[in-house]
């Protein structure tokens, strides 16, 4: 008498193979998800004053807010962040004391504006991934009669507490940034190494399942 054929075995084999392949896909997705955020630059969420806006009262503080905490790499006599405020366009002068503050995801500078006109804010700071980021925006200053106007200065001011000029917004604090990049890259390698181990393990399981002979 011929042995009975179990029709459920091929189905079980297909399920096992599908599960193994799904494991590989999940491991690869984990690798991408763990590596992507580590290399992402901060992006600007808002500025105060708002870019392109018309300002009628002294802002007091100019703020750039990003989507993640910024790195504060400032040391004695130096700074990894900078902000310069200048205007009006026809007779530009610099405003503020040259000092900047990194507070969580925000970069701030105390500024009192001068004569009416278009003002430009140029800034630089260090992203959470250790890379320098910078940008600029403009706004229009139209003070009402009650506002006290600042005189400004012909040259970019130096922060009195640092003892040295703030770095130009387009430049990078190379030593501090390199140190931060080294720390971030070390963490990235740990994440990526763990994800690669998971991928290799999933591939090994898949090969074992695929090599098993299909029961008859």
C-alpha positions as CSV (number, residue, x, y, z in Angstrom):
1,X,0.0,0.0,0.0
2,X,1.5,3.4,-1.0
3,X,2.3,5.8,1.9
4,X,-0.1,8.7,2.3
5,X,1.2,12.1,1.1
6,X,1.0,14.9,3.7
7,X,0.0,17.9,1.7
8,X,0.7,20.2,4.6
9,X,4.5,19.8,4.5
10,X,5.2,21.8,1.4
11,X,3.0,24.6,2.9
12,X,5.0,24.5,6.1
13,X,8.2,24.7,4.2
14,X,7.0,27.7,2.3
15,X,6.0,29.4,5.5
16,X,9.5,28.8,7.0
17,X,11.2,30.2,4.0
18,X,9.0,33.2,3.9
19,X,9.7,33.9,7.6
20,X,13.4,33.7,7.0
21,X,13.3,36.1,4.1
22,X,11.1,38.4,6.2
23,X,13.8,38.3,8.9
24,X,16.4,39.5,6.4
25,X,14.2,42.3,5.3
26,X,13.6,43.4,8.9
27,X,17.3,43.3,9.6
28,X,18.1,45.5,6.6
29,X,15.3,47.9,7.6
30,X,16.8,48.1,11.1
31,X,20.2,48.9,9.6
32,X,18.8,51.7,7.6
33,X,16.8,53.1,10.4
34,X,19.7,53.1,12.9
35,X,22.2,54.7,10.5
36,X,20.0,57.4,8.9
37,X,19.3,59.5,12.0
38,X,22.9,59.5,13.1
39,X,24.0,61.2,9.9
40,X,21.2,63.7,9.7
41,X,21.9,67.5,9.9
42,X,19.7,69.7,12.0
43,X,17.1,71.6,10.0
44,X,15.7,75.0,10.9
45,X,12.2,75.0,12.2
46,X,11.8,78.7,12.8
47,X,13.5,82.0,13.3
48,X,12.6,85.0,15.4
49,X,12.1,87.5,13.8
50,X,10.5,85.4,11.1
51,X,12.4,85.5,7.8
52,X,10.8,88.1,5.4
53,X,8.7,89.6,8.2
54,X,8.3,93.3,9.1
55,X,9.4,94.1,12.6
56,X,8.1,97.2,14.4
57,X,9.4,96.6,18.0
58,X,13.0,95.8,19.1
59,X,13.3,92.0,19.1
60,X,15.7,92.0,22.0
61,X,16.8,88.5,21.2
62,X,17.2,86.9,17.7
63,X,16.7,83.1,17.8
64,X,17.2,80.3,15.3
65,X,15.4,77.1,16.4
66,X,16.2,73.7,14.9
67,X,14.7,70.2,15.1
68,X,17.3,68.7,17.5
69,X,19.8,69.7,20.2
70,X,22.8,71.6,18.9
71,X,26.3,70.8,20.0
72,X,27.9,73.4,22.2
73,X,31.7,73.1,21.5
74,X,32.7,76.5,22.9
75,X,35.9,76.5,24.9
76,X,37.9,79.2,26.7
77,X,38.5,82.1,24.3
78,X,36.7,80.5,21.4
79,X,33.3,79.7,20.1
80,X,31.8,77.1,17.8
81,X,28.7,79.3,17.2
82,X,28.3,82.8,15.8
83,X,25.6,85.2,14.7
84,X,26.1,88.5,12.9
85,X,23.2,91.0,12.5
86,X,23.8,93.9,10.0
87,X,21.7,96.6,8.3
88,X,20.2,98.6,6.9
89,X,21.3,97.6,3.4
90,X,22.2,101.1,2.2
91,X,24.4,102.0,5.2
92,X,25.2,98.7,6.9
93,X,26.4,98.5,10.5
94,X,26.7,95.6,12.9
95,X,24.4,95.2,15.9
96,X,24.6,93.1,19.1
97,X,27.6,92.4,21.4
98,X,29.0,89.5,19.3
99,X,28.0,86.9,21.9
100,X,25.8,83.9,21.1
101,X,24.2,81.2,23.2
102,X,23.4,77.6,22.4
103,X,20.4,76.5,24.3
104,X,19.1,73.0,23.4
105,X,17.9,73.2,19.8
106,X,18.3,77.0,19.6
107,X,20.9,79.5,18.8
108,X,20.4,83.0,20.4
109,X,21.9,86.4,20.4
110,X,20.9,89.6,22.1
111,X,20.4,92.4,19.6
112,X,19.1,96.0,19.5
113,X,18.5,97.3,16.0
114,X,19.4,100.7,14.6
115,X,18.0,102.7,11.6
116,X,15.0,101.4,9.7
117,X,15.6,99.2,6.6
118,X,16.4,95.7,5.6
119,X,18.5,93.6,8.1
120,X,20.5,90.4,7.4
121,X,21.2,87.7,10.0
122,X,24.1,85.3,9.2
123,X,24.6,82.4,11.6
124,X,26.7,79.3,12.2
125,X,26.5,76.5,14.7
126,X,27.3,72.8,15.1
127,X,24.7,70.2,14.2
128,X,23.9,67.2,16.4
129,X,26.0,65.0,14.0
130,X,29.1,67.1,14.6
131,X,29.0,69.0,11.3
132,X,29.0,72.8,11.0
133,X,25.8,74.3,9.6
134,X,25.1,77.9,8.6
135,X,22.6,80.0,6.8
136,X,21.2,83.5,6.6
137,X,17.8,85.3,6.5
138,X,16.5,88.9,6.2
139,X,13.7,90.9,7.7
140,X,12.5,94.5,7.5
141,X,12.9,96.8,10.5
142,X,10.2,99.5,10.6
143,X,10.3,100.9,14.2
144,X,7.5,102.9,15.6
145,X,8.1,106.3,17.3
146,X,8.5,104.7,20.8
147,X,11.5,102.5,19.9
148,X,15.0,103.4,21.0
149,X,17.5,102.8,18.2
150,X,21.0,101.4,18.7
151,X,24.0,103.1,17.1
152,X,25.7,99.9,15.9
153,X,29.3,99.5,14.9
154,X,31.3,99.7,11.7
155,X,33.0,96.3,12.4
156,X,31.6,93.1,13.7
157,X,31.7,93.2,17.5
158,X,33.7,90.8,19.7
159,X,32.1,89.0,22.6
160,X,33.6,90.5,25.8
161,X,33.4,87.2,27.8
162,X,35.3,85.2,25.2
163,X,38.3,87.4,24.8
164,X,38.4,86.8,21.1
165,X,36.3,87.4,18.0
166,X,33.5,85.0,17.2
167,X,34.3,82.9,14.1
168,X,33.0,84.0,10.8
169,X,29.6,82.4,10.1
170,X,30.9,80.5,7.1
171,X,33.8,79.0,8.9
172,X,34.0,75.9,11.1
173,X,35.6,75.3,14.5
174,X,37.7,72.5,13.0
175,X,39.2,71.1,16.2
176,X,35.9,71.0,18.1
177,X,34.0,69.7,15.1
178,X,36.5,66.9,14.4
179,X,36.3,65.7,18.0
180,X,32.5,65.7,17.9
181,X,32.5,63.9,14.5
182,X,34.9,61.3,16.0
183,X,32.5,60.6,18.9
184,X,29.5,60.5,16.6
185,X,31.2,58.2,14.2
186,X,32.2,55.8,17.0
187,X,28.5,55.5,18.0
188,X,27.4,55.1,14.4
189,X,29.9,52.2,14.0
190,X,28.4,50.4,17.0
191,X,24.9,50.7,15.6
192,X,25.9,49.7,12.2
193,X,28.0,46.8,13.5
194,X,25.1,45.5,15.5
195,X,22.8,45.8,12.5
196,X,25.2,44.0,10.3
197,X,25.5,41.1,12.7
198,X,21.7,40.9,12.7
199,X,21.7,40.9,8.9
200,X,24.3,38.1,8.7
201,X,22.4,36.0,11.2
202,X,19.2,36.4,9.3
203,X,20.9,35.4,6.0
204,X,22.5,32.4,7.7
205,X,19.0,31.2,8.8
206,X,17.6,31.8,5.4
207,X,20.3,29.7,3.7
208,X,19.8,26.8,6.1
209,X,16.1,26.8,5.5
210,X,16.5,27.0,1.7
211,X,19.0,24.2,1.6
212,X,16.8,21.8,3.5
213,X,15.2,19.3,1.2
214,X,11.5,19.6,0.7
215,X,9.8,16.6,2.4
216,X,7.9,14.3,0.1
